């Protein structure tokens, strides 16, 4: 109170206009607050001497039923190993507080403060391959430098659909695409002390890898070797497993495994590889196989049987592959001629055609090891003519002299070799002549003494291939009968207009003969034994010959007669005479 000592006054307290404490000398009053004591408080004083009364201002007091709560705030949530941070404690809606500070278990709400430790965490993949494949085993490891595993708790985060356990290692026994993602980890020593986060990215391929095999050459000369390379693309850590088979259909056997992807081989075979890595071992697919052929010293030789320089369409021929130093049963054969897919040592052409022409060569593959092969043989050329050959027949004479013979010769066009000759008499369909009917049948020429039509053709091979038939040659024989031309009348000369008969007389009678005349005159006698000139003219002048042919054998004839010269004169006073001369004494 102003205006006197405090002892001069009496004090009184009101709440909401109602007396709370009556007048007394005490100017303070303590209340234990409850919610019902909220209100407007005022005090009044009365001077004991002058009886003066004064009133104070009103103070509104609000009493909450709930106990106030302290709020803790900070300017950051983490502090480095050598750093610091500011903490602020406040009580909202009131003042006048003093503050007590606690660590770990304060009465106020806890503001979690994490202190980073100097240890470093790192996430590694084991094995640390850049590409993991479906089915592989991989371990994601969280390692903390400067602290053993027993001092730490581990915390993981990941973008994959799988959650690692709270351990230092996350073992994935069979990887799949669901494990693809980024993996973070950190170590925590206590609730508020931890390392920084570190991370690693895991990629998983859904395609199982397939290696490829490359060879620096596919054929291996005797005494040489070949380098094979097994490659697995876009990955690492592989060991290489090599396999070899001795036939396309045989099961391959492992021959080598190791870290080296290159191997040198000295044997032919079917080779493939695969890669393997990890524990347990994860294998790639098998590579495609590569066939390596090794040449042996045996030599392949092609022969033609029969070995004729020219083959004709329709002939039978065998192309044979022989291997020096090896029987036919030990080898399978390959032919380079198109359309000749046989694997035997003989290629039989039953009816040759132009399409069979070409260069033939062969090689052998050993039956016990199909990659042990001979080199290709030298080329042998087969020529097939589209034309069937024709036989040509010639004779040194067409008339057989009495007691003699005619030589016939047969040849084949176009020329070739290996022919035997077949001779025919009469018609083409006749049986071939025998050695009793002709001499020297085994050769290209024969001697015949019988009249008739003769043919020939060539034949060779087994079965026999025949040429076309030759044209025929007619052979005639000379009979021993004598022939003479006689005139009737037998005057030394005749004149134009006279009558004369020329008669062909043959020893042995007239009934079995046919007659043939030759003359230098312009008139032609008939084929009869007599030529009657009823009125001679100059055109009848000339030489006359005749001969006879047996009716039953037209190729048998007599010799030509001596000639009879007939001269017809225009003047009866002009003398003439007939002169006989030999036109053809012998026909050979």
C-alpha positions as CSV (number, residue, x, y, z in Angstrom):
1,X,0.0,0.0,0.0
2,X,1.2,3.5,-0.7
3,X,0.7,6.2,1.9
4,X,1.9,4.7,5.2
5,X,3.5,1.8,6.6
6,X,2.1,-1.6,6.0
7,X,1.5,-2.0,9.7
8,X,-1.0,0.9,9.6
9,X,-3.4,-1.1,7.5
10,X,-5.8,-4.0,7.7
11,X,-6.1,-6.3,4.6
12,X,-9.1,-8.2,3.1
13,X,-9.2,-10.6,0.0
14,X,-12.3,-11.1,-2.3
15,X,-12.8,-13.6,-5.2
16,X,-15.4,-12.8,-7.8
17,X,-16.7,-10.0,-5.4
18,X,-17.1,-12.3,-2.5
19,X,-15.1,-12.2,0.6
20,X,-12.4,-14.8,0.6
21,X,-10.4,-13.7,3.7
22,X,-11.6,-11.1,6.3
23,X,-9.6,-8.1,7.4
24,X,-6.4,-8.9,9.2
25,X,-2.9,-7.5,9.4
26,X,-1.6,-10.1,6.9
27,X,-1.1,-8.8,3.4
28,X,-0.6,-12.3,1.8
29,X,-2.6,-15.4,1.6
30,X,-1.5,-18.8,0.2
31,X,-3.9,-21.0,-1.7
32,X,-3.6,-24.6,-2.7
33,X,-5.0,-24.3,-6.2
34,X,-7.8,-26.4,-7.5
35,X,-9.8,-25.9,-10.7
36,X,-12.7,-24.4,-8.8
37,X,-10.5,-21.5,-7.5
38,X,-10.3,-19.9,-10.9
39,X,-11.7,-16.4,-11.0
40,X,-11.0,-12.6,-10.5
41,X,-9.1,-11.8,-7.3
42,X,-9.0,-8.3,-5.6
43,X,-7.7,-7.0,-2.3
44,X,-8.8,-4.0,-0.1
45,X,-7.1,-2.1,2.8
46,X,-8.6,-0.1,5.7
47,X,-6.4,2.5,7.6
48,X,-6.6,1.8,11.3
49,X,-6.4,5.5,12.3
50,X,-8.2,7.4,9.6
51,X,-10.6,4.6,8.6
52,X,-9.7,5.2,4.9
53,X,-10.5,2.3,2.6
54,X,-8.7,1.5,-0.7
55,X,-9.3,-1.2,-3.4
56,X,-6.6,-2.9,-5.6
57,X,-6.8,-3.9,-9.3
58,X,-8.3,-7.2,-10.2
59,X,-6.2,-10.2,-11.1
60,X,-7.6,-13.1,-13.1
61,X,-6.4,-16.5,-12.1
62,X,-6.9,-19.5,-14.4
63,X,-6.2,-22.9,-12.8
64,X,-5.8,-25.9,-15.2
65,X,-6.7,-29.3,-14.0
66,X,-3.7,-30.9,-16.1
67,X,-0.1,-30.7,-15.1
68,X,2.0,-28.7,-17.6
69,X,4.3,-30.5,-20.0
70,X,7.8,-29.5,-20.9
71,X,8.8,-29.5,-24.7
72,X,12.3,-30.3,-25.8
73,X,13.6,-29.0,-29.2
74,X,16.9,-29.1,-31.1
75,X,18.5,-27.4,-34.0
76,X,19.6,-30.8,-35.6
77,X,19.0,-34.5,-35.1
78,X,22.6,-35.8,-35.4
79,X,25.9,-34.5,-34.3
80,X,29.3,-35.5,-35.7
81,X,32.0,-37.1,-33.6
82,X,33.6,-33.7,-32.9
83,X,30.5,-31.5,-33.2
84,X,27.9,-30.0,-30.8
85,X,24.2,-29.1,-30.9
86,X,21.7,-26.8,-29.0
87,X,18.8,-28.2,-26.9
88,X,15.8,-25.9,-25.8
89,X,13.3,-26.8,-23.0
90,X,10.0,-24.8,-22.8
91,X,6.6,-24.9,-21.0
92,X,3.9,-23.5,-23.3
93,X,1.4,-21.0,-21.9
94,X,3.2,-20.2,-18.7
95,X,6.4,-18.7,-17.3
96,X,8.7,-18.5,-14.4
97,X,10.0,-22.0,-14.8
98,X,13.4,-23.4,-13.8
99,X,14.6,-26.3,-15.8
100,X,16.2,-29.6,-14.9
101,X,18.0,-31.6,-17.6
102,X,18.2,-35.4,-17.9
103,X,19.8,-37.9,-20.3
104,X,18.1,-41.2,-21.4
105,X,15.0,-40.9,-19.2
106,X,13.7,-37.4,-18.7
107,X,10.3,-36.6,-17.4
108,X,9.7,-34.5,-20.6
109,X,9.1,-35.9,-24.0
110,X,12.4,-37.4,-25.3
111,X,14.1,-35.7,-28.3
112,X,16.2,-38.4,-29.7
113,X,19.7,-37.2,-30.4
114,X,22.0,-39.5,-32.4
115,X,25.7,-39.1,-32.2
116,X,27.6,-40.4,-35.2
117,X,30.6,-42.6,-34.2
118,X,33.9,-42.3,-36.2
119,X,33.7,-46.0,-37.3
120,X,32.9,-46.5,-41.0
121,X,30.4,-49.0,-42.4
122,X,30.7,-50.6,-45.9
123,X,28.4,-52.9,-47.8
124,X,30.0,-55.6,-49.9
125,X,28.8,-58.4,-52.1
126,X,30.4,-61.8,-51.7
127,X,31.4,-62.8,-54.3
128,X,31.8,-59.3,-55.7
129,X,30.8,-60.1,-59.3
130,X,29.3,-57.3,-61.4
131,X,26.5,-59.5,-62.6
132,X,24.6,-62.1,-60.6
133,X,22.4,-64.7,-62.4
134,X,19.2,-66.3,-61.3
135,X,19.9,-69.3,-59.0
136,X,23.3,-68.1,-57.8
137,X,24.2,-67.8,-54.1
138,X,25.4,-64.4,-53.0
139,X,26.0,-62.8,-49.5
140,X,25.5,-59.1,-48.8
141,X,27.8,-58.2,-46.0
142,X,27.8,-55.1,-43.7
143,X,31.4,-54.5,-42.4
144,X,32.3,-51.9,-39.8
145,X,35.9,-50.7,-39.6
146,X,37.5,-50.5,-36.2
147,X,34.9,-52.6,-34.4
148,X,34.3,-56.4,-34.1
149,X,30.9,-57.8,-35.0
150,X,30.0,-58.4,-31.4
151,X,30.0,-54.7,-30.5
152,X,27.4,-53.7,-33.0
153,X,23.8,-54.0,-33.9
154,X,23.0,-53.8,-37.6
155,X,20.2,-52.0,-39.4
156,X,19.3,-52.5,-43.1
157,X,17.2,-50.7,-45.7
158,X,16.5,-51.8,-49.3
159,X,14.5,-51.0,-52.4
160,X,14.0,-54.7,-53.1
161,X,11.0,-56.7,-52.1
162,X,13.0,-58.7,-49.6
163,X,14.0,-57.4,-46.1
164,X,17.4,-58.4,-44.8
165,X,17.6,-59.6,-41.1
166,X,19.4,-57.5,-38.5
167,X,22.7,-59.3,-38.9
168,X,26.0,-58.4,-40.4
169,X,25.3,-60.8,-43.4
170,X,22.4,-61.4,-45.6
171,X,22.8,-64.7,-47.5
172,X,20.7,-65.2,-50.6
173,X,20.9,-68.9,-51.4
174,X,19.1,-68.7,-54.8
175,X,19.0,-65.2,-56.4
176,X,16.0,-64.0,-58.4
177,X,14.9,-60.7,-59.9
178,X,13.0,-60.0,-56.7
179,X,16.3,-59.3,-55.0
180,X,17.3,-56.6,-57.4
181,X,17.8,-53.2,-55.7
182,X,19.9,-51.0,-53.5
183,X,20.9,-52.2,-50.0
184,X,21.9,-49.8,-47.2
185,X,23.3,-50.8,-43.8
186,X,24.7,-49.1,-40.7
187,X,26.0,-50.2,-37.4
188,X,24.6,-49.1,-34.0
189,X,26.6,-49.2,-30.8
190,X,23.7,-48.0,-28.6
191,X,20.4,-46.4,-29.2
192,X,21.9,-43.0,-30.0
193,X,25.3,-43.9,-31.4
194,X,25.6,-45.2,-35.0
195,X,27.7,-45.2,-38.1
196,X,26.8,-43.5,-41.4
197,X,24.7,-45.4,-43.9
198,X,26.6,-47.2,-46.8
199,X,25.1,-48.9,-49.8
200,X,25.6,-51.4,-52.6
201,X,23.5,-52.2,-55.7
202,X,22.6,-55.8,-56.5
203,X,21.6,-56.7,-60.1
204,X,20.2,-60.1,-61.0
205,X,19.9,-61.4,-64.6
206,X,17.0,-63.7,-65.3
207,X,18.9,-65.3,-68.3
208,X,21.3,-68.1,-67.5
209,X,24.5,-67.4,-69.3
210,X,25.6,-69.5,-72.2
211,X,29.3,-69.4,-73.1
212,X,30.7,-69.6,-76.6
213,X,33.6,-71.6,-77.9
214,X,36.0,-70.2,-80.5
215,X,38.7,-72.2,-82.4
216,X,41.6,-70.7,-84.2
217,X,41.0,-73.4,-86.9
218,X,38.6,-76.3,-87.5
219,X,41.0,-78.8,-89.0
220,X,44.2,-80.0,-87.5
221,X,47.1,-81.4,-89.6
222,X,48.9,-84.4,-88.3
223,X,51.3,-83.3,-85.5
224,X,49.7,-79.9,-85.1
225,X,47.3,-78.5,-82.4
226,X,44.3,-76.2,-82.1
227,X,43.6,-73.5,-79.5
228,X,40.0,-73.3,-78.1
229,X,38.7,-70.4,-76.1
230,X,35.6,-70.4,-73.8
231,X,34.1,-67.0,-73.2
232,X,31.3,-66.0,-70.8
233,X,30.2,-62.4,-71.7
234,X,29.7,-59.6,-69.3
235,X,30.7,-61.4,-66.1
236,X,33.7,-62.6,-64.1
237,X,34.9,-65.2,-61.6
238,X,34.4,-68.3,-63.8
239,X,36.3,-71.5,-63.8
240,X,36.0,-73.3,-67.2
241,X,35.0,-76.9,-67.7
242,X,35.9,-78.6,-71.0
243,X,34.2,-81.7,-72.5
244,X,35.1,-83.8,-75.6
245,X,33.1,-86.4,-77.5
246,X,34.3,-88.7,-80.3
247,X,31.1,-88.8,-82.3
248,X,28.2,-86.4,-82.9
249,X,25.8,-88.6,-80.9
250,X,28.2,-89.8,-78.2
251,X,28.2,-88.4,-74.6
252,X,31.0,-86.0,-74.0
253,X,33.5,-86.6,-71.2
254,X,35.1,-83.9,-69.1
255,X,38.8,-83.4,-70.1
256,X,39.8,-80.3,-68.1
257,X,38.7,-77.7,-65.6
258,X,40.5,-74.6,-64.3
259,X,40.8,-70.8,-64.4
260,X,42.3,-70.7,-67.9
261,X,39.7,-70.1,-70.6
262,X,42.1,-71.2,-73.3
263,X,43.2,-74.8,-73.9
264,X,45.4,-76.4,-76.6
265,X,44.2,-79.7,-78.0
266,X,46.0,-82.3,-80.1
267,X,43.1,-84.6,-80.7
268,X,40.1,-84.2,-83.0
269,X,36.7,-84.3,-81.5
270,X,33.4,-82.5,-80.5
271,X,34.3,-79.9,-77.9
272,X,32.1,-77.8,-75.7
273,X,32.5,-75.9,-72.4
274,X,30.6,-74.4,-69.5
275,X,31.5,-72.0,-66.7
276,X,31.2,-72.6,-63.0
277,X,31.7,-70.3,-60.0
278,X,30.7,-69.9,-56.4
279,X,30.1,-72.3,-53.5
280,X,28.0,-74.3,-54.1
281,X,29.1,-74.1,-57.8
282,X,26.7,-72.4,-60.1
283,X,27.0,-73.6,-63.7
284,X,26.2,-71.8,-66.9
285,X,24.4,-73.5,-69.8
286,X,26.5,-75.7,-72.0
287,X,28.0,-73.9,-75.0
288,X,27.3,-75.1,-78.5
289,X,29.7,-77.8,-79.6
290,X,32.6,-77.2,-82.0
291,X,33.8,-80.0,-84.2
292,X,37.6,-80.2,-84.7
293,X,38.8,-82.7,-87.3
294,X,42.3,-84.1,-87.2
295,X,43.9,-85.3,-90.4
296,X,45.5,-88.8,-90.3
297,X,48.4,-89.9,-92.5
298,X,46.2,-92.2,-94.5
299,X,45.6,-91.0,-98.1
300,X,42.2,-91.2,-99.8
301,X,42.2,-92.0,-103.6
302,X,39.2,-91.9,-106.0
303,X,39.1,-94.3,-108.9
304,X,36.5,-94.9,-111.6
305,X,35.5,-98.5,-112.4
306,X,35.6,-98.9,-115.4
307,X,38.2,-96.2,-115.9
308,X,37.1,-95.0,-119.4
309,X,37.8,-91.4,-120.4
310,X,34.3,-90.8,-121.6
311,X,31.1,-92.3,-120.2
312,X,27.9,-92.3,-122.3
313,X,24.3,-91.7,-121.1
314,X,22.8,-94.9,-119.7
315,X,26.1,-96.6,-118.8
316,X,26.8,-98.1,-115.3
317,X,29.9,-96.9,-113.5
318,X,31.3,-97.1,-110.0
319,X,33.1,-94.3,-108.3
320,X,35.3,-95.8,-105.6
321,X,37.1,-94.3,-102.6
322,X,40.1,-96.2,-101.3
323,X,42.0,-95.3,-98.2
324,X,45.7,-96.4,-98.1
325,X,46.5,-98.4,-94.9
326,X,42.9,-98.9,-93.8
327,X,40.2,-101.4,-94.6
328,X,36.8,-100.4,-95.8
329,X,35.2,-101.5,-92.6
330,X,37.1,-99.0,-90.4
331,X,35.9,-95.9,-92.2
332,X,32.9,-93.9,-93.2
333,X,33.1,-91.9,-96.3
334,X,32.2,-88.4,-97.4
335,X,31.9,-87.3,-101.0
336,X,32.1,-83.8,-102.3
337,X,30.1,-84.3,-105.5
338,X,26.6,-82.7,-105.2
339,X,23.8,-85.2,-104.7
340,X,26.1,-88.0,-103.7
341,X,25.2,-88.4,-100.0
342,X,26.4,-92.0,-99.7
343,X,28.7,-92.8,-96.7
344,X,30.1,-96.0,-98.2
345,X,33.3,-96.4,-100.1
346,X,31.5,-96.9,-103.4
347,X,29.2,-94.6,-105.3
348,X,27.3,-96.6,-107.9
349,X,25.8,-94.8,-110.9
350,X,23.4,-97.4,-112.5
351,X,22.3,-95.2,-115.4
352,X,24.6,-92.3,-116.0
353,X,23.4,-88.9,-117.1
354,X,24.9,-85.6,-117.8
355,X,24.1,-84.5,-114.2
356,X,26.6,-87.1,-113.0
357,X,29.4,-85.3,-114.8
358,X,31.8,-83.4,-112.6
359,X,34.8,-83.6,-110.3
360,X,34.7,-86.3,-107.6
361,X,36.7,-86.4,-104.4
362,X,36.3,-88.2,-101.1
363,X,37.6,-88.3,-97.6
364,X,37.4,-90.9,-94.8
365,X,36.1,-90.6,-91.2
366,X,37.1,-93.2,-88.7
367,X,34.2,-95.1,-87.3
368,X,35.7,-95.3,-83.8
369,X,36.4,-91.5,-83.8
370,X,34.4,-89.6,-86.4
371,X,36.7,-86.5,-86.0
372,X,39.7,-88.5,-87.1
373,X,39.7,-87.9,-90.8
374,X,41.8,-88.2,-93.9
375,X,42.5,-85.2,-96.1
376,X,40.4,-84.8,-99.3
377,X,41.6,-86.9,-102.2
378,X,42.7,-85.5,-105.5
379,X,40.0,-84.7,-107.9
380,X,38.9,-87.2,-110.5
381,X,36.8,-86.0,-113.4
382,X,33.9,-88.0,-114.8
383,X,32.6,-86.9,-118.2
384,X,29.2,-88.2,-119.3
385,X,28.1,-87.7,-122.9
386,X,24.4,-87.1,-123.5
387,X,24.6,-88.9,-126.9
388,X,24.4,-92.6,-127.2
389,X,27.4,-93.7,-129.4
390,X,27.0,-95.1,-132.9
391,X,28.8,-98.0,-134.5
392,X,30.3,-97.5,-138.0
393,X,30.7,-100.5,-140.3
394,X,33.1,-100.6,-143.3
395,X,34.1,-103.4,-145.7
396,X,37.3,-103.8,-147.7
397,X,35.0,-105.2,-150.5
398,X,31.4,-105.9,-151.0
399,X,31.9,-109.0,-153.2
400,X,33.4,-112.2,-152.0
401,X,35.7,-113.7,-154.6
402,X,35.4,-117.4,-155.2
403,X,37.1,-119.2,-152.3
404,X,37.9,-115.9,-150.6
405,X,36.4,-113.6,-147.9
406,X,35.6,-110.0,-147.1
407,X,37.0,-108.1,-144.1
408,X,34.5,-106.0,-142.2
409,X,35.6,-103.4,-139.6
410,X,33.5,-101.8,-136.8
411,X,34.3,-98.6,-134.9
412,X,32.5,-96.5,-132.3
413,X,31.8,-92.8,-132.7
414,X,32.6,-90.7,-130.7
415,X,35.8,-92.6,-130.0
416,X,36.4,-94.2,-126.6
417,X,37.8,-97.4,-125.1
418,X,36.8,-100.6,-123.6
419,X,34.5,-101.8,-126.4
420,X,33.8,-105.3,-127.5
421,X,32.1,-105.7,-130.9
422,X,29.0,-107.7,-131.7
423,X,28.3,-108.8,-135.3
424,X,25.0,-109.6,-136.9
425,X,23.9,-111.0,-140.3
426,X,20.5,-110.7,-141.8
427,X,18.6,-108.3,-139.4
428,X,19.5,-106.3,-136.4
429,X,17.4,-108.6,-134.2
430,X,19.4,-111.7,-135.3
431,X,21.6,-113.5,-132.8
432,X,25.2,-112.3,-132.9
433,X,27.5,-114.3,-135.2
434,X,29.6,-117.1,-133.7
435,X,33.2,-117.9,-134.3
436,X,32.0,-120.6,-136.8
437,X,30.3,-118.0,-138.9
438,X,33.0,-115.3,-138.9
439,X,36.7,-115.2,-138.1
440,X,38.5,-113.0,-135.5
441,X,35.3,-112.2,-133.7
442,X,37.1,-111.0,-130.6
443,X,38.6,-108.0,-132.4
444,X,37.4,-105.0,-134.2
445,X,37.4,-106.7,-137.6
446,X,35.9,-110.0,-138.9
447,X,36.3,-112.0,-142.1
448,X,33.2,-113.3,-143.7
449,X,32.7,-115.4,-146.8
450,X,28.9,-115.6,-146.8
451,X,26.7,-113.2,-148.7
452,X,24.1,-111.1,-146.9
453,X,23.4,-107.9,-144.9
454,X,25.9,-107.3,-142.1
455,X,25.5,-105.1,-139.0
456,X,27.7,-104.4,-135.9
457,X,27.5,-102.6,-132.6
458,X,29.8,-102.1,-129.6
459,X,29.3,-103.2,-126.1
460,X,31.1,-102.7,-122.8
461,X,30.7,-103.0,-119.0
462,X,28.7,-105.3,-116.8
463,X,25.8,-105.2,-117.4
464,X,26.7,-104.7,-121.1
465,X,26.0,-101.2,-122.4
466,X,25.4,-101.2,-126.2
467,X,26.0,-98.6,-128.9
468,X,23.5,-97.9,-131.6
469,X,23.6,-100.4,-134.5
470,X,25.7,-99.5,-137.5
471,X,24.2,-99.0,-140.9
472,X,24.2,-102.3,-142.9
473,X,26.7,-103.5,-145.5
474,X,25.6,-105.8,-148.2
475,X,28.1,-108.6,-149.1
476,X,27.8,-110.6,-152.3
477,X,29.5,-113.9,-153.3
478,X,30.7,-114.9,-156.7
479,X,29.6,-118.3,-158.0
480,X,31.9,-120.6,-160.0
481,X,29.3,-120.8,-162.9
482,X,30.6,-119.3,-166.2
483,X,28.5,-116.8,-168.0
484,X,28.7,-115.8,-171.7
485,X,26.8,-113.4,-174.0
486,X,26.0,-114.9,-177.4
487,X,24.3,-113.2,-180.4
488,X,21.7,-114.8,-182.6
489,X,22.4,-114.7,-185.5
490,X,26.1,-114.7,-185.0
491,X,27.0,-112.4,-187.9
492,X,30.2,-110.5,-187.8
493,X,28.2,-107.2,-188.3
494,X,24.7,-106.0,-188.6
495,X,23.0,-103.0,-190.3
496,X,20.3,-100.7,-189.0
497,X,16.9,-102.3,-189.2
498,X,18.1,-105.8,-188.8
499,X,16.9,-108.2,-186.0
500,X,19.3,-109.7,-183.4
501,X,19.0,-111.5,-180.1
502,X,21.6,-111.3,-177.3
503,X,21.4,-114.3,-175.0
504,X,23.0,-114.6,-171.5
505,X,23.9,-118.3,-171.0
506,X,24.9,-119.6,-167.6
507,X,26.4,-123.1,-167.1
508,X,23.9,-124.9,-164.9
509,X,20.5,-124.0,-166.4
510,X,18.1,-121.1,-166.6
511,X,15.4,-121.9,-164.0
512,X,17.3,-121.0,-160.8
513,X,18.7,-117.7,-162.0
514,X,17.8,-114.0,-162.2
515,X,19.7,-112.0,-164.8
516,X,21.4,-108.6,-164.7
517,X,22.8,-106.7,-167.6
518,X,25.3,-103.9,-168.0
519,X,25.9,-102.0,-171.3
520,X,27.7,-98.9,-172.6
521,X,24.9,-98.4,-175.1
522,X,22.0,-96.0,-174.5
523,X,19.6,-98.9,-174.3
524,X,18.9,-100.9,-171.2
525,X,18.3,-104.7,-171.5
526,X,15.5,-106.3,-169.4
527,X,16.3,-108.6,-166.4
528,X,15.9,-111.7,-168.6
529,X,18.2,-114.2,-170.1
530,X,17.5,-112.8,-173.7
531,X,17.6,-109.3,-175.1
532,X,15.7,-109.2,-178.5
533,X,16.5,-106.2,-180.8
534,X,13.8,-106.3,-183.5
535,X,15.1,-103.3,-185.4
536,X,18.7,-102.4,-184.7
537,X,19.7,-98.8,-184.6
538,X,22.9,-96.9,-183.9
539,X,21.8,-96.4,-180.3
540,X,22.2,-100.2,-179.7
541,X,25.9,-100.0,-180.5
542,X,28.1,-100.7,-177.4
543,X,29.5,-103.4,-175.0
544,X,27.2,-105.8,-173.3
545,X,27.8,-107.9,-170.1
546,X,25.6,-110.1,-168.1
547,X,25.6,-112.2,-164.9
548,X,23.2,-114.3,-162.9
549,X,21.9,-114.3,-159.3
550,X,20.5,-117.3,-157.6
551,X,16.8,-116.8,-157.0
552,X,17.0,-118.5,-153.6
553,X,20.1,-116.5,-152.6
554,X,20.2,-113.1,-154.3
555,X,23.6,-112.3,-152.7
556,X,25.1,-115.2,-154.6
557,X,26.0,-114.3,-158.2
558,X,28.2,-115.4,-161.1
559,X,31.0,-113.4,-162.4
560,X,30.3,-110.8,-165.1
561,X,30.6,-112.3,-168.5
562,X,33.2,-111.2,-171.0
563,X,31.8,-108.3,-173.0
564,X,30.2,-108.6,-176.3
565,X,30.6,-105.5,-178.5
566,X,27.6,-104.8,-180.9
567,X,28.2,-102.3,-183.7
568,X,25.3,-101.2,-185.8
569,X,26.2,-99.6,-189.2
570,X,24.2,-97.2,-191.2
571,X,25.6,-98.4,-194.5
572,X,25.3,-101.9,-195.6
573,X,28.6,-101.6,-197.4
574,X,30.3,-100.6,-194.2
575,X,31.8,-103.6,-192.5
576,X,31.8,-104.0,-188.8
577,X,32.9,-106.5,-186.3
578,X,32.3,-107.5,-182.7
579,X,35.1,-107.3,-180.3
580,X,34.9,-109.2,-177.0
581,X,36.8,-107.8,-174.0
582,X,36.9,-108.6,-170.3
583,X,35.0,-106.0,-168.3
584,X,35.6,-107.6,-164.9
585,X,37.3,-110.9,-164.7
586,X,37.3,-111.1,-160.9
587,X,35.4,-109.0,-158.3
588,X,37.2,-109.0,-154.9
